Structures are given as structure tokens and as C-alpha cells.
Amino acid sequence: MSQPAPETIKVTENKVACDGDGGALGHPRVYLTLGKDGKIDCPYCDRLFILKDGPSDKQDTD
């Protein structure tokens, strides 16, 4: 069973950069491209980036 992402960030572009937001304690900056499903996990810190209003953006529609 997989664990939930430590942090989920909604983005408006298909390309994102992640450095762990830890300053000196972060990780090297990596540039990631979201997949066709509109999401990608950072290979270093497991942050989940989701394209806002994309296929993986689950919004409650009550």
C-alpha cells in the first residue's frame, strides 16, 4: 500500500521545478514535466505536483 504524498502542490503549468524548499537542507533543483495524467512526484522529496483543473485534480463538486 502506498503512502500519501507529504505535500501536494497544484500548479498551472506542465513544467515545474522542485528543490525541497529546505534551503541548505533541501535537495538539488530538478525540473519535472507532468505526465498525461496531469501529475508527477518529485524523485527526491516525494512532493506531488498536480495540474490545476487537470485530469488528476480531484475537486469536490457538491
MARBA-3410 file (N, C-alpha, C, O; in Angstrom, 1 decimal):
62
0.8,-1.2,0.0,0.0,0.0,0.0,0.9,1.2,0.0,1.8,1.4,0.8 ~ 0.6,2.2,-0.9,1.5,3.4,-1.0,1.0,4.4,0.0,-0.2,4.5,0.4 ~ 2.0,5.2,0.4,1.7,6.3,1.4,1.3,7.5,0.6,1.8,7.7,-0.5 ~ 0.5,8.4,1.3,0.2,9.6,0.6,1.4,10.5,0.5,2.3,10.4,1.3 ~ 1.4,11.4,-0.5,2.5,12.4,-0.7,2.6,13.3,0.5,1.6,13.6,1.1
3.8,13.6,0.9,4.0,14.5,2.1,3.4,15.9,1.8,3.0,16.6,2.8 ~ 3.3,16.3,0.6,2.8,17.6,0.3,2.3,17.5,-1.2,2.9,17.0,-2.1 ~ 1.1,18.1,-1.4,0.6,18.2,-2.8,0.5,19.6,-3.2,0.0,20.5,-2.4 ~ 1.0,19.9,-4.3,1.1,21.3,-4.8,0.3,21.4,-6.2,0.7,20.6,-7.1 ~ -0.7,22.2,-6.3,-1.4,22.4,-7.5,-0.6,23.5,-8.3,-0.3,24.6,-7.8
-0.4,23.2,-9.6,0.4,24.1,-10.5,-0.5,24.4,-11.7,-1.4,23.7,-12.0 ~ -0.1,25.4,-12.4,-0.8,25.9,-13.6,0.0,25.6,-14.9,-0.5,25.9,-16.0 ~ 1.2,25.0,-14.8,2.0,24.8,-16.0,2.4,23.3,-16.0,2.5,22.7,-14.9 ~ 2.8,22.8,-17.1,3.2,21.4,-17.2,4.6,21.1,-16.8,5.0,20.0,-16.6 ~ 5.4,22.2,-16.7,6.8,22.0,-16.2,7.0,22.7,-14.9,6.5,23.9,-14.7
7.6,22.0,-13.9,7.8,22.6,-12.6,9.2,22.4,-12.2,9.9,21.5,-12.7 ~ 9.7,23.1,-11.2,11.0,22.9,-10.6,10.8,22.7,-9.1,9.9,23.3,-8.5 ~ 11.6,21.8,-8.5,11.5,21.5,-7.1,12.9,21.4,-6.5,13.8,20.8,-7.1 ~ 13.0,22.0,-5.3,14.3,22.0,-4.6,14.1,21.6,-3.2,15.0,21.7,-2.4 ~ 13.0,21.1,-2.9,12.7,20.6,-1.5,12.3,21.7,-0.5,11.9,21.4,0.6
12.4,23.0,-0.9,12.1,24.1,0.0,12.8,24.1,1.3,12.3,24.6,2.3 ~ 14.0,23.4,1.4,14.6,23.3,2.7,15.9,24.1,2.7,16.7,23.9,3.6 ~ 16.1,25.1,1.8,17.3,25.8,1.8,18.5,24.9,1.7,18.6,24.1,0.8 ~ 19.4,25.0,2.6,20.6,24.2,2.6,20.3,22.7,2.9,21.0,21.8,2.6 ~ 19.1,22.5,3.5,18.7,21.1,3.8,17.8,20.5,2.8,17.3,19.4,2.9
17.5,21.3,1.7,16.7,20.8,0.6,17.4,19.7,-0.2,18.2,18.9,0.3 ~ 17.1,19.7,-1.5,17.8,18.8,-2.4,18.1,19.6,-3.7,17.7,20.7,-3.9 ~ 18.9,19.0,-4.6,19.3,19.7,-5.8,18.0,20.0,-6.6,17.0,19.3,-6.6 ~ 18.0,21.2,-7.2,16.8,21.6,-8.0,16.7,20.7,-9.2,17.6,20.4,-10.0 ~ 15.5,20.1,-9.4,15.2,19.3,-10.5,14.0,19.9,-11.3,13.1,20.5,-10.7
14.0,19.7,-12.6,12.9,20.2,-13.4,12.1,19.0,-13.8,12.7,18.0,-14.4 ~ 10.8,19.1,-13.6,9.9,17.9,-13.9,8.8,18.3,-14.9,8.4,19.5,-14.9 ~ 8.4,17.4,-15.7,7.3,17.6,-16.6,6.2,16.7,-16.3,6.4,15.5,-16.1 ~ 5.0,17.3,-16.1,3.9,16.5,-15.7,3.5,15.5,-16.8,3.7,15.8,-18.0 ~ 3.0,14.3,-16.4,2.6,13.3,-17.4,1.2,13.6,-18.0,0.6,14.7,-17.7
0.7,12.7,-18.8,-0.6,12.9,-19.5,-1.7,12.9,-18.4,-2.8,13.4,-18.7 ~ -1.4,12.3,-17.3,-2.4,12.3,-16.2,-2.4,13.6,-15.4,-3.2,13.7,-14.5 ~ -1.5,14.5,-15.7,-1.5,15.8,-15.1,-0.9,15.8,-13.7,-1.2,16.7,-12.9 ~ 0.1,14.9,-13.5,0.7,14.9,-12.2,2.1,14.3,-12.3,2.4,13.6,-13.3 ~ 2.9,14.6,-11.3,4.3,14.0,-11.2,4.7,14.1,-9.7,4.4,15.0,-9.0
5.5,13.1,-9.3,6.1,13.1,-8.0,7.6,13.5,-8.1,8.3,13.1,-9.0 ~ 8.1,14.3,-7.2,9.5,14.6,-7.1,10.2,13.4,-6.7,9.9,12.8,-5.7 ~ 11.3,13.0,-7.4,12.0,11.8,-7.0,12.8,11.9,-5.7,13.3,10.9,-5.2 ~ 13.1,13.2,-5.3,13.8,13.4,-4.1,12.9,13.5,-2.8,13.2,12.8,-1.9 ~ 11.9,14.3,-2.9,11.2,14.6,-1.6,9.7,14.1,-1.7,9.0,14.2,-0.7
9.4,13.4,-2.8,8.0,12.8,-3.0,6.9,13.8,-3.0,5.7,13.4,-2.9 ~ 7.2,15.1,-3.1,6.1,16.1,-3.3,5.3,15.7,-4.6,5.9,15.2,-5.6 ~ 4.0,15.9,-4.5,3.2,15.6,-5.6,2.7,16.9,-6.3,2.1,17.7,-5.6 ~ 3.0,17.0,-7.6,2.6,18.2,-8.3,1.4,17.8,-9.2,1.5,16.8,-9.9 ~ 0.3,18.5,-9.1,-0.9,18.2,-9.9,-1.3,19.5,-10.7,-1.3,20.6,-10.1
-1.6,19.3,-11.9,-2.1,20.3,-12.8,-3.5,20.8,-12.4,-4.4,20.0,-12.3 ~ -3.6,22.1,-12.0,-4.9,22.6,-11.6,-5.9,22.4,-12.7,-5.7,22.8,-13.8 ~ -7.1,21.9,-12.3,-8.2,21.6,-13.3,-7.8,20.5,-14.3,-8.5,20.4,-15.3 ~ -6.7,19.8,-14.1,-6.3,18.7,-15.0,-6.9,17.4,-14.6,-7.8,17.3,-13.7 ~ -6.6,16.3,-15.3,-7.2,15.0,-15.1,-7.1,14.5,-13.7,-7.9,13.7,-13.2
-6.0,14.8,-13.0,-5.8,14.3,-11.6,-6.2,15.2,-10.5,-6.1,14.9,-9.3 ~ -6.8,16.4,-10.9,-7.2,17.3,-9.9,-8.6,17.0,-9.4,-9.6,17.2,-10.1 ~ -8.6,16.4,-8.2,-9.9,15.9,-7.7,-10.5,17.1,-6.9,-10.0,17.5,-5.8 ~ -11.6,17.6,-7.4,-12.3,18.7,-6.7,-13.6,18.3,-6.3,-14.3,17.6,-7.1 ~ -14.0,18.6,-5.1,-15.4,18.3,-4.7,-16.4,19.1,-5.4,-16.3,20.4,-5.5
-17.4,18.5,-6.0,-18.4,19.2,-6.7,-19.8,18.9,-6.0,-20.5,18.1,-6.5 ~ -20.0,19.6,-4.9,-21.3,19.4,-4.2,-22.4,20.3,-4.7,-23.5,20.3,-4.2
END
